[in-house]
Amino acid sequence: MVGGMGTEAMSATEEVQQIADSLKIEIETKAGKQFSVFVVKSFKTQIVAGVNYFMKIHVGNDEYLHARVYKSLPPGKISLHDLLMQKTAVDEICYF
């Protein structure tokens, strides 16, 4: 559904991990720290004029963050739109 976000989080895929990895330095800069662990655990998508990815990323110990990443229609430019820090493994991915 265009504009809607799926209700169920999906397990991370190699493609979603690659998208996150391409923005790791930008995410670290925005977060103000470096992460030795950086693994996407789950994600949701929202179809707009491209795709919004809402990712739950494990960044070490019991720490997680949620990142909203936008991938435009072709040519598929990827950009970080927002970041929520201090999340846990059980925090649901919601629109932000």
Backbone as CSV, one residue per row, in Angstrom:
resi,resn,N_x,N_y,N_z,CA_x,CA_y,CA_z,C_x,C_y,C_z
1,MET,0.846,-1.168,0.000,0.000,0.000,0.000,0.899,1.240,0.000
2,VAL,0.654,2.166,-0.919,1.438,3.385,-1.007,1.148,4.254,0.214
3,GLY,2.214,4.729,0.869,2.078,5.608,2.021,1.926,4.892,3.342
4,GLY,1.465,3.633,3.323,1.292,2.885,4.561,2.554,2.133,4.920
5,MET,2.717,1.884,6.203,3.869,1.110,6.658,3.358,-0.235,7.124
6,GLY,4.040,-1.300,6.734,3.644,-2.632,7.147,3.594,-2.760,8.664
7,THR,2.707,-3.589,9.162,2.549,-3.732,10.608,3.558,-4.709,11.200
8,GLU,3.999,-5.672,10.419,4.936,-6.681,10.916,6.354,-6.375,10.444
9,ALA,7.274,-6.382,11.382,8.679,-6.193,11.028,9.183,-7.458,10.329
10,MET,10.051,-7.250,9.358,10.654,-8.357,8.628,12.087,-8.543,9.097
11,SER,12.569,-9.771,9.037,13.970,-10.035,9.364,14.857,-9.334,8.345
12,ALA,16.000,-8.875,8.810,16.931,-8.160,7.942,17.354,-9.029,6.765
13,THR,17.583,-8.375,5.651,18.080,-9.035,4.444,19.478,-8.491,4.141
14,GLU,20.169,-9.160,3.265,21.495,-8.701,2.856,21.408,-7.310,2.228
15,GLU,20.367,-7.075,1.421,20.188,-5.762,0.780,20.012,-4.660,1.817
16,VAL,19.184,-4.897,2.830,18.949,-3.885,3.863,20.220,-3.649,4.675
17,GLN,20.981,-4.698,4.973,22.250,-4.527,5.683,23.216,-3.694,4.854
18,GLN,23.261,-3.925,3.551,24.148,-3.153,2.677,23.756,-1.681,2.658
19,ILE,22.445,-1.408,2.657,21.964,-0.019,2.702,22.436,0.633,3.998
20,ALA,22.243,-0.054,5.126,22.673,0.480,6.421,24.183,0.689,6.440
21,ASP,24.934,-0.298,5.952,26.396,-0.188,5.933,26.858,1.027,5.137
22,SER,26.138,1.352,4.062,26.531,2.492,3.229,26.351,3.819,3.976
23,LEU,25.551,3.806,5.040,25.296,5.022,5.824,25.918,4.968,7.215
24,LYS,26.718,3.947,7.490,27.247,3.758,8.852,28.000,4.982,9.359
25,ILE,28.863,5.555,8.557,29.637,6.720,9.001,28.702,7.887,9.304
26,GLU,27.711,8.109,8.468,26.747,9.188,8.705,25.929,8.932,9.979
27,ILE,25.544,7.681,10.197,24.797,7.321,11.410,25.671,7.528,12.638
28,GLU,26.931,7.102,12.578,27.848,7.294,13.694,28.056,8.782,13.987
29,THR,28.180,9.574,12.950,28.356,11.021,13.118,27.147,11.622,13.810
30,LYS,25.958,11.268,13.343,24.729,11.800,13.943,24.568,11.309,15.384
31,ALA,24.958,10.073,15.660,24.847,9.504,17.000,25.940,10.030,17.934
32,GLY,27.027,10.519,17.369,28.128,11.038,18.170,29.032,9.965,18.740
33,LYS,29.003,8.765,18.147,29.914,7.702,18.588,30.070,6.662,17.504
34,GLN,31.125,5.849,17.646,31.389,4.785,16.687,30.865,3.470,17.242
35,PHE,30.467,2.591,16.344,29.895,1.300,16.732,30.765,0.169,16.204
36,SER,31.220,-0.705,17.115,31.988,-1.872,16.679,31.052,-2.965,16.179
37,VAL,29.804,-2.946,16.650,28.752,-3.848,16.174,27.764,-2.982,15.417
38,PHE,27.313,-3.438,14.246,26.371,-2.657,13.438,25.585,-3.632,12.568
39,VAL,24.552,-4.248,13.163,23.823,-5.319,12.488,22.335,-4.990,12.473
40,VAL,21.773,-4.899,11.277,20.333,-4.696,11.148,19.650,-5.992,11.564
41,LYS,18.738,-5.903,12.510,18.014,-7.075,13.001,16.662,-7.226,12.327
42,SER,15.965,-6.104,12.108,14.657,-6.152,11.464,14.362,-4.804,10.826
43,PHE,13.324,-4.771,10.009,12.977,-3.522,9.331,11.527,-3.557,8.871
44,LYS,11.014,-2.364,8.607,9.714,-2.178,7.975,9.935,-1.216,6.814
45,THR,9.028,-1.247,5.852,9.132,-0.328,4.727,7.849,0.469,4.578
46,GLN,7.991,1.613,3.928,6.864,2.464,3.570,7.121,2.914,2.137
47,ILE,6.168,2.654,1.265,6.288,3.058,-0.132,5.797,4.491,-0.266
48,VAL,6.673,5.355,-0.742,6.343,6.757,-1.011,6.844,7.015,-2.431
49,ALA,7.413,8.160,-2.724,8.043,8.375,-4.035,9.437,7.761,-3.959
50,GLY,9.468,6.489,-3.667,10.669,5.722,-3.362,10.298,4.804,-2.208
51,VAL,11.256,4.484,-1.353,10.987,3.595,-0.216,11.638,4.163,1.039
52,ASN,10.854,4.267,2.120,11.402,4.550,3.442,11.667,3.206,4.109
53,TYR,12.864,3.041,4.635,13.217,1.856,5.418,13.322,2.291,6.878
54,PHE,12.621,1.612,7.746,12.707,1.841,9.187,13.449,0.628,9.744
55,MET,14.699,0.830,10.165,15.579,-0.277,10.534,15.858,-0.297,12.035
56,LYS,15.832,-1.488,12.613,16.298,-1.696,13.988,17.713,-2.248,13.883
57,ILE,18.683,-1.484,14.403,20.089,-1.841,14.247,20.707,-2.104,15.618
58,HIS,21.306,-3.293,15.769,22.020,-3.637,17.002,23.397,-2.997,16.917
59,VAL,23.738,-2.201,17.953,25.018,-1.488,17.933,25.919,-1.874,19.102
60,GLY,25.656,-3.025,19.715,26.521,-3.519,20.779,25.808,-3.630,22.109
61,ASN,26.265,-4.578,22.929,25.665,-4.845,24.233,24.143,-4.966,24.081
62,ASP,23.396,-4.250,24.897,21.937,-4.268,24.778,21.433,-3.026,24.064
63,GLU,22.300,-2.372,23.307,21.939,-1.116,22.637,21.473,-1.345,21.206
64,TYR,20.409,-0.637,20.872,19.868,-0.626,19.517,19.573,0.814,19.145
65,LEU,19.485,1.055,17.856,18.978,2.329,17.379,18.017,2.045,16.239
66,HIS,17.158,3.000,15.963,16.243,2.905,14.837,16.642,3.986,13.844
67,ALA,16.772,3.610,12.590,17.151,4.548,11.541,16.068,4.573,10.472
68,ARG,15.721,5.789,10.040,14.809,5.928,8.891,15.662,6.350,7.707
69,VAL,15.672,5.504,6.696,16.501,5.680,5.509,15.581,5.760,4.299
70,TYR,15.865,6.704,3.419,15.070,6.876,2.207,15.890,6.454,0.990
71,LYS,15.262,5.628,0.151,15.867,5.236,-1.125,14.949,5.738,-2.225
72,SER,15.470,6.669,-3.037,14.661,7.275,-4.096,14.420,6.283,-5.232
73,LEU,13.451,6.626,-6.056,13.244,5.859,-7.281,14.519,5.967,-8.104
74,PRO,14.666,5.142,-9.136,15.915,5.193,-9.900,16.346,6.637,-10.115
75,PRO,17.598,6.937,-9.783,18.751,6.063,-9.666,18.948,5.418,-8.295
76,GLY,18.044,5.536,-7.353,18.167,4.835,-6.086,19.092,5.482,-5.079
77,LYS,19.132,6.813,-5.055,19.961,7.525,-4.070,19.467,7.189,-2.665
78,ILE,20.413,6.932,-1.752,20.093,6.531,-0.381,20.501,7.657,0.563
79,SER,19.592,8.000,1.497,19.917,9.050,2.455,19.306,8.747,3.818
80,LEU,20.025,9.166,4.850,19.555,9.023,6.223,18.618,10.182,6.520
81,HIS,17.401,9.866,6.987,16.439,10.926,7.296,16.306,11.187,8.781
82,ASP,16.404,10.164,9.610,16.256,10.375,11.047,16.836,9.189,11.795
83,LEU,17.052,9.397,13.093,17.686,8.393,13.934,17.098,8.489,15.335
84,LEU,16.757,7.336,15.916,16.304,7.274,17.306,17.300,6.430,18.079
85,MET,17.847,6.983,19.137,18.844,6.297,19.944,18.189,5.669,21.170
86,GLN,18.988,4.919,21.927,18.589,4.323,23.201,17.351,3.435,23.052
87,LYS,17.378,2.589,22.056,16.315,1.612,21.845,16.780,0.264,22.380
88,THR,15.839,-0.649,22.550,16.163,-1.986,23.033,15.719,-3.023,22.009
89,ALA,16.063,-4.263,22.262,15.697,-5.362,21.360,14.189,-5.516,21.242
90,VAL,13.452,-5.130,22.261,11.997,-5.334,22.252,11.212,-4.110,21.793
91,ASP,11.872,-2.975,21.601,11.161,-1.783,21.121,10.648,-2.007,19.708
92,GLU,9.371,-1.740,19.512,8.751,-1.900,18.200,9.218,-0.796,17.262
93,ILE,9.350,-1.149,16.003,9.683,-0.156,14.981,8.395,0.584,14.641
94,CYS,8.403,1.886,14.862,7.249,2.736,14.569,7.679,3.863,13.639
95,TYR,6.708,4.510,13.034,7.004,5.659,12.184,7.619,6.778,13.031
96,PHE,8.645,7.396,12.527,9.237,8.569,13.180,9.836,9.471,12.130
